[in-house]
Structure formats: C-alpha cells, structure tokens
Amino acid sequence: MSGTYSAAELQTYSLEKLRGLYRSQQFRLLASMPGSPEHGEALANLKNIARAINLRLAPQFPIRPGPKF
C-alpha cells in the first residue's frame, strides 16, 4: 500500500486489523531506506495506527481518582 492511513479510516478497523496493519508497516519501515518517501510514509502510518490502537484501548482502563490531599 502506498499512502498514509487517515485517522478517520483507522477508526473503522477492528483492533486485530489495526495490530496487523501496524506489523505490516513495521516491515515496510525496515525495507525502506531512511529519508525515502516510503520510509516517511511508514513512520507516519505507524504513528497514526499506534494512536488508533491507544484510543481503542484507553476506555478499557479507566483512570482511578488519586488520593485527596
């Protein structure tokens, strides 16, 4: 795939699909030369996919209130 995944597009994917995409972008990053357009796209995709995964997992771990001082 060439191009960058958008946040809106990633919101439609399941957690399993996001993890698979993340792994494929890791391979794409390793296969590209640093400084190349493919390398930059892979880095951007990794960042976007990681954000989508974190947003998907965040509600599962609610923040507990701390001690009152």
Number of C-alpha atoms within 10 A of each C-alpha: 9 8 12 15 18 13 13 9 9 18 15 11 14 13 16 10 13 19 16 13 19 20 14 14 21 15 12 17 19 11 12 15 12 11 8 9 13 19 18 17 19 26 17 17 22 21 14 18 24 16 14 24 21 12 12 14 12 11 9 8 7 8 8 6 6 6 5 4 3
